[in-house]
Amino acid sequence: MLPQCVALSGAEQIEAVQAGASVRLTTQQIANLGGPTGPTGTGPTGPQGSAGPTGPSGTGPTGATGASVTGPTGPTGSAGSGGATGPTGPTGGSGPTGPGVGATGPTGATGPTGTGPTGPTGAGAAGPTGPTGTGPTGPTGAGATGPTGPSGTGPTGPTGPQGAQGVQGNTGNTGSTGPTGPTGSTPTIPNAGLLPGVTIQANPGTTPSGAAGDIWYYY
């Protein structure tokens, strides 16, 4: 019986069958078939960087005021018709007759002119002049008011151009990098006797035969 192998170095040689022929291979070649991959290291995400300052508000200049256009003056309304002429006042009554014949007195002052007839001259002193007749004033004619002309309103001026856009704010600082995750476990050399297609048996003294890729261990 062969002794138990201890502490494989990878240089040990083993007989195997490949493509129907006997070949030699090392335990390192078997190990190179690959073990299971270790878990991926994932560290926590770093904190988010603080937001950058807000850029100034962009305010463009105010557009120029549109020119004021005055509309044409509406036509003047037609003149109202004239009122009717009032009636003529009545003639004043005759003055009273002077007293009887007497000495001729001084000539009295001339009174205001009346619309009535002059009284007869007295034989004595001149009698006073009768009052001036005043007839009532006729009513004032009321002509119709002409229509109001249309309101003159010119068109609105064009809107001024839009102001330029404000400057964009600075970009915020980049967040710090999160810590590195743990390193995956190191693959170990698997037990060759537990691999699929591997046979361990006593040396029959003949060339083994089997499917391509099968491995025999003889003791």
Backbone as CSV, one residue per row, in Angstrom:
resi,resn,N_x,N_y,N_z,CA_x,CA_y,CA_z,C_x,C_y,C_z
1,MET,0.856,-1.189,0.000,0.000,0.000,0.000,0.891,1.238,0.000
2,LEU,0.524,2.244,-0.792,1.293,3.488,-0.866,1.025,4.331,0.387
3,PRO,2.056,5.105,0.827,1.852,5.973,2.006,0.947,7.143,1.662
4,GLN,0.315,7.754,2.681,-0.578,8.907,2.516,0.247,10.141,2.185
5,CYS,-0.184,10.915,1.176,0.536,12.134,0.793,0.183,13.250,1.774
6,VAL,1.215,13.994,2.198,1.016,15.066,3.171,1.541,16.372,2.576
7,ALA,0.803,17.494,2.768,1.239,18.837,2.357,1.578,18.880,0.885
8,LEU,0.571,18.824,0.035,0.795,18.884,-1.410,1.475,20.196,-1.787
9,SER,2.476,20.087,-2.679,3.190,21.282,-3.154,2.772,21.690,-4.547
10,GLY,2.044,20.824,-5.236,1.635,21.113,-6.593,2.530,20.478,-7.634
11,ALA,3.694,19.907,-7.186,4.616,19.291,-8.144,4.432,17.777,-8.242
12,GLU,3.526,17.218,-7.406,3.314,15.779,-7.445,2.720,15.380,-8.794
13,GLN,3.175,14.252,-9.355,2.721,13.779,-10.654,1.709,12.660,-10.478
14,ILE,0.717,12.673,-11.342,-0.370,11.700,-11.288,-0.608,11.204,-12.702
15,GLU,-0.940,9.913,-12.826,-1.250,9.344,-14.136,-2.731,9.598,-14.438
16,ALA,-2.990,9.947,-15.719,-4.362,10.213,-16.140,-4.527,9.782,-17.581
17,VAL,-5.772,9.703,-18.027,-6.089,9.355,-19.406,-6.664,10.589,-20.070
18,GLN,-6.093,10.978,-21.211,-6.575,12.131,-21.960,-6.659,11.756,-23.427
19,ALA,-7.866,11.883,-23.991,-8.099,11.519,-25.396,-7.703,10.067,-25.660
20,GLY,-7.979,9.154,-24.672,-7.699,7.737,-24.842,-6.255,7.346,-24.636
21,ALA,-5.385,8.284,-24.216,-3.965,7.979,-24.007,-3.594,8.314,-22.577
22,SER,-2.622,7.551,-22.001,-2.135,7.799,-20.645,-1.216,9.005,-20.667
23,VAL,-1.432,9.909,-19.714,-0.613,11.123,-19.603,-0.284,11.345,-18.143
24,ARG,0.724,12.204,-17.913,1.063,12.611,-16.557,0.608,14.056,-16.349
25,LEU,0.167,14.337,-15.154,-0.171,15.703,-14.797,0.188,15.927,-13.344
26,THR,0.250,17.213,-12.929,0.619,17.554,-11.552,-0.620,17.958,-10.781
27,THR,-0.465,17.894,-9.465,-1.589,18.319,-8.624,-1.875,19.805,-8.810
28,GLN,-0.851,20.577,-9.199,-1.070,22.005,-9.457,-1.983,22.214,-10.653
29,GLN,-1.853,21.345,-11.684,-2.730,21.437,-12.838,-4.178,21.164,-12.452
30,ILE,-4.315,20.184,-11.513,-5.681,19.916,-11.041,-6.231,21.115,-10.277
31,ALA,-5.352,21.724,-9.450,-5.806,22.889,-8.671,-6.156,24.055,-9.572
32,ASN,-5.468,24.110,-10.746,-5.738,25.234,-11.657,-7.122,25.161,-12.293
33,LEU,-7.789,23.960,-12.131,-9.152,23.883,-12.646,-10.056,24.911,-11.972
34,GLY,-9.610,25.416,-10.790,-10.315,26.538,-10.142,-11.267,26.111,-9.061
35,GLY,-11.144,26.782,-7.915,-12.090,26.594,-6.819,-13.185,27.649,-6.896
36,PRO,-14.094,27.634,-5.955,-15.184,28.642,-5.961,-14.638,30.049,-5.716
37,THR,-15.213,31.026,-6.400,-14.793,32.425,-6.240,-15.331,32.974,-4.929
38,GLY,-14.463,33.712,-4.207,-14.882,34.320,-2.942,-15.908,35.426,-3.163
39,PRO,-16.662,35.787,-2.126,-17.691,36.836,-2.276,-17.062,38.181,-2.611
40,THR,-17.787,38.962,-3.359,-17.305,40.297,-3.746,-17.350,41.230,-2.547
41,GLY,-16.232,41.936,-2.309,-16.180,42.888,-1.194,-16.957,44.148,-1.541
42,THR,-17.868,44.525,-0.676,-18.696,45.719,-0.914,-18.677,46.590,0.327
43,GLY,-18.021,47.753,0.214,-17.985,48.698,1.343,-19.201,49.607,1.335
44,PRO,-19.518,50.245,2.462,-20.666,51.168,2.492,-20.403,52.394,1.624
45,THR,-21.477,52.944,1.080,-21.355,54.134,0.236,-20.981,55.340,1.083
46,GLY,-20.045,56.145,0.584,-19.621,57.347,1.303,-20.743,58.362,1.389
47,PRO,-20.696,59.292,2.347,-21.769,60.298,2.479,-21.801,61.219,1.274
48,GLN,-22.968,61.693,0.982,-23.134,62.587,-0.157,-22.511,63.939,0.143
49,GLY,-21.811,64.510,-0.852,-21.191,65.822,-0.681,-22.250,66.899,-0.511
50,SER,-21.883,67.970,0.207,-22.828,69.059,0.419,-23.107,69.787,-0.891
51,ALA,-24.322,70.322,-0.993,-24.722,70.998,-2.234,-23.939,72.284,-2.412
52,GLY,-23.574,72.582,-3.642,-22.857,73.823,-3.945,-23.764,75.028,-3.756
53,PRO,-23.190,76.231,-3.621,-24.019,77.435,-3.431,-24.861,77.720,-4.651
54,THR,-26.018,78.292,-4.424,-26.921,78.635,-5.524,-26.371,79.832,-6.288
55,GLY,-26.388,79.706,-7.609,-25.895,80.799,-8.447,-26.811,82.008,-8.351
56,PRO,-26.300,83.202,-8.691,-27.135,84.409,-8.623,-28.286,84.323,-9.595
57,SER,-29.371,84.968,-9.226,-30.556,84.954,-10.081,-30.302,85.835,-11.287
58,GLY,-30.515,85.272,-12.469,-30.297,86.040,-13.700,-31.478,86.960,-13.958
59,THR,-31.216,88.272,-14.009,-32.267,89.249,-14.262,-31.801,90.154,-15.385
60,GLY,-32.446,90.049,-16.520,-32.064,90.874,-17.657,-32.580,92.288,-17.491
61,PRO,-32.064,93.263,-18.266,-32.547,94.656,-18.170,-33.979,94.752,-18.654
62,THR,-34.690,95.728,-18.108,-36.081,95.928,-18.500,-36.139,96.491,-19.911
63,GLY,-37.016,95.916,-20.711,-37.146,96.387,-22.089,-37.623,97.835,-22.141
64,ALA,-37.292,98.535,-23.236,-37.691,99.932,-23.395,-39.207,100.042,-23.511
65,THR,-39.748,101.123,-22.958,-41.194,101.334,-23.028,-41.611,101.656,-24.456
66,GLY,-42.668,101.006,-24.910,-43.142,101.265,-26.271,-43.597,102.709,-26.436
67,ALA,-43.450,103.263,-27.650,-43.834,104.651,-27.915,-45.343,104.813,-27.768
68,SER,-45.742,105.932,-27.128,-47.169,106.194,-26.945,-47.737,106.807,-28.215
69,VAL,-48.787,106.209,-28.731,-49.415,106.719,-29.964,-50.799,107.245,-29.598
70,THR,-51.028,108.540,-29.905,-52.322,109.151,-29.596,-53.252,108.997,-30.785
71,GLY,-54.425,108.486,-30.563,-55.383,108.313,-31.655,-55.938,109.658,-32.120
72,PRO,-56.584,109.715,-33.287,-57.147,110.994,-33.802,-58.327,111.454,-32.951
73,THR,-58.491,112.788,-32.886,-59.595,113.374,-32.122,-60.915,113.098,-32.829
74,GLY,-61.902,112.717,-32.070,-63.209,112.447,-32.666,-63.835,113.710,-33.247
75,PRO,-64.773,113.593,-34.191,-65.422,114.785,-34.800,-66.266,115.529,-33.783
76,THR,-66.342,116.856,-33.961,-67.125,117.709,-33.059,-68.624,117.481,-33.287
77,GLY,-69.371,117.405,-32.207,-70.814,117.209,-32.341,-71.497,118.408,-32.999
78,SER,-72.601,118.154,-33.642,-73.334,119.249,-34.322,-73.927,120.212,-33.295
79,ALA,-73.997,121.500,-33.676,-74.498,122.533,-32.757,-75.987,122.328,-32.508
80,GLY,-76.417,122.589,-31.267,-77.834,122.481,-30.955,-78.648,123.605,-31.626
81,SER,-79.882,123.300,-31.906,-80.737,124.321,-32.540,-81.012,125.454,-31.550
82,GLY,-81.148,126.710,-32.051,-81.392,127.873,-31.187,-82.776,127.850,-30.544
83,GLY,-82.848,128.349,-29.323,-84.146,128.407,-28.654,-85.073,129.455,-29.288
84,ALA,-86.351,129.268,-29.068,-87.324,130.237,-29.608,-87.205,131.587,-28.897
85,THR,-87.446,132.689,-29.607,-87.371,134.040,-29.027,-88.560,134.262,-28.099
86,GLY,-88.281,134.816,-26.909,-89.356,135.074,-25.958,-90.301,136.195,-26.442
87,PRO,-91.551,136.239,-25.930,-92.512,137.288,-26.362,-92.119,138.667,-25.843
88,THR,-92.503,139.688,-26.562,-92.212,141.079,-26.160,-93.054,141.452,-24.943
89,GLY,-92.437,142.145,-23.972,-93.165,142.559,-22.775,-94.214,143.641,-23.087
90,PRO,-95.252,143.792,-22.225,-96.308,144.799,-22.460,-95.787,146.227,-22.275
91,THR,-96.399,147.131,-22.942,-96.013,148.559,-22.837,-96.453,149.113,-21.493
92,GLY,-95.570,149.907,-20.875,-95.901,150.494,-19.576,-97.072,151.488,-19.676
93,GLY,-97.798,151.610,-18.581,-98.949,152.525,-18.568,-98.525,154.002,-18.601
94,SER,-99.472,154.911,-18.933,-99.179,156.372,-19.003,-98.993,156.947,-17.606
95,GLY,-98.077,157.919,-17.513,-97.852,158.580,-16.226,-99.051,159.447,-15.827
96,PRO,-99.140,159.771,-14.520,-100.289,160.588,-14.061,-100.191,162.039,-14.599
97,THR,-101.340,162.641,-14.741,-101.414,164.047,-15.224,-100.941,164.981,-14.134
98,GLY,-100.179,166.012,-14.533,-99.667,166.985,-13.555,-100.788,167.834,-12.952
99,PRO,-100.479,168.611,-11.855,-101.501,169.457,-11.204,-101.954,170.633,-12.119
100,GLY,-102.894,171.400,-11.656,-103.466,172.533,-12.433,-102.437,173.600,-12.765
101,VAL,-102.947,174.615,-13.412,-102.062,175.699,-13.876,-101.522,176.436,-12.681
102,GLY,-100.289,176.668,-12.649,-99.638,177.440,-11.602,-98.444,178.134,-12.192
103,ALA,-97.679,178.625,-11.305,-96.449,179.265,-11.790,-95.559,178.196,-12.377
104,THR,-94.873,178.633,-13.380,-94.001,177.666,-14.044,-92.817,177.360,-13.148
105,GLY,-92.724,176.187,-12.755,-91.604,175.800,-11.898,-90.343,175.503,-12.713
106,PRO,-89.279,175.286,-12.020,-88.026,174.947,-12.731,-88.170,173.598,-13.451
107,THR,-87.410,173.476,-14.475,-87.469,172.249,-15.256,-86.852,171.084,-14.453
108,GLY,-87.686,170.083,-14.294,-87.154,168.916,-13.541,-86.087,168.163,-14.336
109,ALA,-85.347,167.398,-13.561,-84.297,166.564,-14.215,-84.928,165.510,-15.108
110,THR,-84.264,165.221,-16.168,-84.802,164.258,-17.125,-84.731,162.842,-16.530
111,GLY,-85.856,162.210,-16.455,-85.890,160.838,-15.928,-85.400,159.841,-16.965
112,PRO,-85.259,158.643,-16.533,-84.822,157.604,-17.478,-85.848,157.401,-18.569
113,THR,-85.316,156.973,-19.693,-86.187,156.802,-20.848,-87.049,155.576,-20.639
114,GLY,-88.336,155.738,-20.791,-89.264,154.632,-20.666,-89.702,154.139,-22.016
115,THR,-90.172,152.922,-21.988,-90.681,152.370,-23.240,-92.104,152.822,-23.498
116,GLY,-92.756,153.351,-22.438,-94.126,153.836,-22.628,-94.158,155.257,-23.256
117,PRO,-95.310,155.698,-23.714,-95.399,157.050,-24.317,-95.222,158.149,-23.276
118,THR,-94.682,159.268,-23.707,-94.476,160.419,-22.801,-95.821,161.057,-22.456
119,GLY,-96.025,161.318,-21.177,-97.276,161.955,-20.753,-97.377,163.415,-21.270
120,PRO,-98.533,163.898,-21.353,-98.700,165.297,-21.840,-98.090,166.310,-20.873
121,THR,-97.640,167.394,-21.406,-97.012,168.442,-20.593,-98.071,169.159,-19.806
122,GLY,-97.853,169.266,-18.482,-98.815,169.958,-17.636,-98.799,171.478,-17.891
123,ALA,-99.917,172.033,-17.583,-99.975,173.491,-17.759,-99.139,174.181,-16.715
124,GLY,-98.948,173.565,-15.586,-98.114,174.171,-14.538,-96.755,173.512,-14.566
125,ALA,-96.334,173.115,-13.360,-95.012,172.448,-13.263,-95.065,171.111,-14.008
126,ALA,-93.915,170.764,-14.580,-93.853,169.504,-15.347,-94.047,168.313,-14.414
127,GLY,-94.954,167.425,-14.782,-95.166,166.229,-13.972,-93.999,165.242,-14.102
128,PRO,-93.865,164.379,-13.144,-92.763,163.391,-13.208,-92.952,162.402,-14.369
129,THR,-91.846,161.944,-14.875,-91.885,160.979,-15.985,-92.359,159.629,-15.466
130,GLY,-93.255,159.008,-16.209,-93.784,157.712,-15.803,-92.681,156.631,-15.762
131,PRO,-92.924,155.583,-14.997,-91.902,154.492,-14.893,-91.710,153.755,-16.216
132,THR,-90.523,153.248,-16.321,-90.193,152.502,-17.542,-90.897,151.155,-17.518
133,GLY,-91.586,150.860,-18.623,-92.264,149.559,-18.709,-91.252,148.433,-18.956
134,THR,-91.358,147.323,-18.185,-90.441,146.174,-18.340,-91.235,144.883,-18.486
135,GLY,-91.209,144.319,-19.687,-91.928,143.063,-19.905,-91.113,141.864,-19.383
136,PRO,-91.777,140.713,-19.145,-91.053,139.508,-18.656,-90.083,138.972,-19.723
137,THR,-88.972,138.453,-19.242,-87.961,137.884,-20.159,-88.447,136.548,-20.694
138,GLY,-88.321,136.351,-22.010,-88.739,135.079,-22.606,-87.832,133.920,-22.153
139,PRO,-88.352,132.702,-22.215,-87.539,131.543,-21.769,-86.330,131.322,-22.695
140,THR,-85.254,130.763,-22.083,-84.038,130.487,-22.851,-84.246,129.248,-23.722
141,GLY,-83.874,129.367,-24.991,-84.000,128.215,-25.884,-83.024,127.101,-25.480
142,ALA,-83.485,125.850,-25.467,-82.644,124.690,-25.111,-82.403,123.858,-26.363
143,GLY,-81.203,123.994,-26.915,-80.862,123.195,-28.085,-80.431,121.782,-27.674
144,ALA,-80.569,120.776,-28.569,-80.162,119.387,-28.278,-78.630,119.280,-28.217
145,THR,-78.118,118.508,-27.254,-76.657,118.324,-27.112,-76.145,117.403,-28.210
146,GLY,-75.034,117.777,-28.861,-74.452,116.943,-29.915,-73.839,115.661,-29.351
147,PRO,-73.714,114.595,-30.178,-73.138,113.315,-29.684,-71.656,113.454,-29.342
148,THR,-71.203,112.648,-28.353,-69.789,112.673,-27.937,-68.924,111.977,-28.983
149,GLY,-67.798,112.573,-29.327,-66.878,111.959,-30.290,-66.245,110.695,-29.724
150,PRO,-65.770,109.756,-30.597,-65.134,108.503,-30.103,-63.849,108.783,-29.332
151,SER,-63.542,107.906,-28.347,-62.309,108.033,-27.538,-61.103,107.614,-28.370
152,GLY,-60.124,108.480,-28.449,-58.906,108.163,-29.217,-57.938,107.319,-28.403
153,THR,-57.699,106.064,-28.804,-56.755,105.179,-28.088,-55.799,104.570,-29.103
154,GLY,-54.516,104.901,-28.997,-53.526,104.371,-29.930,-53.167,102.932,-29.610
155,PRO,-52.526,102.170,-30.541,-52.111,100.765,-30.279,-51.006,100.687,-29.228
156,THR,-50.957,99.546,-28.501,-49.928,99.332,-27.468,-48.562,99.142,-28.116
157,GLY,-47.515,99.707,-27.511,-46.149,99.566,-28.033,-45.643,98.134,-27.887
158,PRO,-44.639,97.697,-28.697,-44.102,96.316,-28.620,-43.384,96.059,-27.309
159,THR,-43.391,94.783,-26.856,-42.703,94.387,-25.613,-41.196,94.410,-25.817
160,GLY,-40.455,94.874,-24.813,-38.989,94.916,-24.890,-38.393,93.517,-24.940
161,PRO,-37.136,93.341,-25.411,-36.490,92.010,-25.502,-36.270,91.407,-24.128
162,GLN,-36.231,90.066,-24.061,-36.003,89.348,-22.795,-34.556,89.512,-22.332
163,GLY,-34.366,89.644,-20.997,-33.017,89.794,-20.439,-32.200,88.508,-20.591
164,ALA,-30.851,88.649,-20.538,-29.955,87.491,-20.664,-30.079,86.566,-19.468
165,GLN,-29.796,85.259,-19.682,-29.896,84.265,-18.606,-28.789,84.480,-17.574
166,GLY,-29.132,84.251,-16.278,-28.158,84.419,-15.207,-27.050,83.367,-15.252
167,VAL,-25.956,83.633,-14.533,-24.804,82.719,-14.498,-25.159,81.476,-13.679
168,GLN,-24.749,80.284,-14.173,-25.041,79.030,-13.475,-24.204,78.927,-12.197
169,GLY,-24.803,78.373,-11.128,-24.090,78.213,-9.864,-22.973,77.179,-9.957
170,ASN,-22.016,77.246,-8.992,-20.881,76.311,-8.973,-21.337,74.898,-8.637
171,THR,-20.615,73.896,-9.155,-20.919,72.498,-8.871,-20.534,72.172,-7.427
172,GLY,-21.374,71.394,-6.735,-21.079,71.014,-5.354,-19.857,70.104,-5.259
173,ASN,-19.266,70.035,-4.041,-18.077,69.210,-3.822,-18.418,67.727,-3.964
174,THR,-17.453,66.944,-4.467,-17.638,65.499,-4.617,-17.574,64.835,-3.244
175,GLY,-18.498,63.902,-2.995,-18.498,63.191,-1.724,-17.245,62.338,-1.553
176,SER,-16.850,62.118,-0.299,-15.648,61.325,-0.024,-15.876,59.860,-0.406
177,THR,-14.768,59.173,-0.758,-14.844,57.770,-1.184,-15.134,56.867,0.012
178,GLY,-16.036,55.904,-0.167,-16.363,54.978,0.904,-15.213,54.024,1.198
179,PRO,-15.197,53.412,2.369,-14.104,52.489,2.722,-14.105,51.245,1.828
180,THR,-12.926,50.672,1.657,-12.768,49.486,0.808,-13.380,48.275,1.497
181,GLY,-14.113,47.470,0.739,-14.730,46.266,1.289,-13.692,45.200,1.616
182,PRO,-14.087,44.214,2.395,-13.127,43.155,2.774,-12.693,42.325,1.568
183,THR,-11.478,41.791,1.624,-10.927,40.975,0.537,-11.571,39.591,0.554
184,GLY,-11.895,39.094,-0.655,-12.495,37.761,-0.753,-11.533,36.679,-0.258
185,SER,-12.121,35.561,0.151,-11.296,34.462,0.686,-10.408,33.861,-0.399
186,THR,-9.225,33.390,-0.001,-8.265,32.797,-0.943,-8.701,31.373,-1.286
187,PRO,-8.786,31.047,-2.614,-9.193,29.678,-2.973,-8.169,28.655,-2.496
188,THR,-8.665,27.506,-2.059,-7.780,26.410,-1.598,-7.747,25.301,-2.636
189,ILE,-6.705,24.528,-2.599,-6.580,23.400,-3.527,-7.595,22.336,-3.119
190,PRO,-8.527,21.996,-4.014,-9.568,21.020,-3.633,-8.982,19.621,-3.480
191,ASN,-9.726,18.800,-2.766,-9.349,17.395,-2.630,-9.547,16.716,-3.974
192,ALA,-8.453,16.285,-4.578,-8.512,15.699,-5.928,-9.425,14.485,-5.978
193,GLY,-9.524,13.748,-4.876,-10.329,12.536,-4.903,-11.814,12.804,-4.949
194,LEU,-12.228,14.074,-4.636,-13.656,14.383,-4.615,-14.116,15.055,-5.901
195,LEU,-13.193,15.304,-6.848,-13.562,15.958,-8.090,-14.329,14.996,-8.987
196,PRO,-15.248,15.483,-9.831,-15.987,14.588,-10.733,-15.057,13.991,-11.795
197,GLY,-15.302,12.748,-12.140,-14.488,12.060,-13.154,-13.169,11.517,-12.623
198,VAL,-12.983,11.477,-11.269,-11.736,10.985,-10.662,-12.015,9.623,-10.021
199,THR,-11.140,8.638,-10.292,-11.273,7.285,-9.719,-10.010,6.938,-8.950
200,ILE,-10.175,6.458,-7.707,-9.048,6.022,-6.879,-9.195,4.513,-6.664
201,GLN,-8.158,3.745,-7.087,-8.232,2.282,-6.962,-6.826,1.685,-6.939
202,ALA,-6.768,0.390,-6.625,-5.477,-0.324,-6.654,-4.973,-0.427,-8.085
203,ASN,-3.676,-0.376,-8.246,-3.075,-0.419,-9.584,-3.349,-1.780,-10.218
204,PRO,-4.138,-1.818,-11.324,-4.434,-3.116,-11.938,-3.286,-3.637,-12.815
205,GLY,-2.299,-2.773,-13.055,-1.180,-3.178,-13.894,-1.471,-3.084,-15.362
206,THR,-2.596,-2.476,-15.735,-2.952,-2.285,-17.146,-3.243,-0.813,-17.385
207,THR,-3.314,-0.457,-18.677,-3.627,0.943,-19.023,-5.124,1.176,-18.820
208,PRO,-5.491,2.192,-18.035,-6.920,2.427,-17.794,-7.599,2.961,-19.056
209,SER,-8.873,2.735,-19.135,-9.671,3.250,-20.254,-10.955,3.842,-19.687
210,GLY,-11.440,4.884,-20.372,-12.669,5.542,-19.925,-12.970,6.742,-20.808
211,ALA,-13.886,7.601,-20.342,-14.271,8.783,-21.114,-13.145,9.806,-21.104
212,ALA,-13.118,10.663,-22.128,-12.085,11.698,-22.209,-12.203,12.625,-21.009
213,GLY,-11.070,12.911,-20.352,-11.047,13.792,-19.198,-11.120,13.063,-17.878
214,ASP,-11.373,11.734,-17.851,-11.403,10.969,-16.585,-9.992,10.838,-16.028
215,ILE,-9.914,10.770,-14.692,-8.608,10.683,-13.994,-8.652,9.488,-13.059
216,TRP,-7.535,8.675,-13.050,-7.406,7.519,-12.132,-6.243,7.768,-11.199
217,TYR,-6.488,7.502,-9.916,-5.411,7.458,-8.929,-5.185,6.012,-8.530
218,TYR,-3.930,5.533,-8.714,-3.590,4.134,-8.325,-2.744,4.138,-7.074
219,TYR,-2.975,3.119,-6.227,-2.150,2.947,-5.035,-1.677,1.526,-4.968
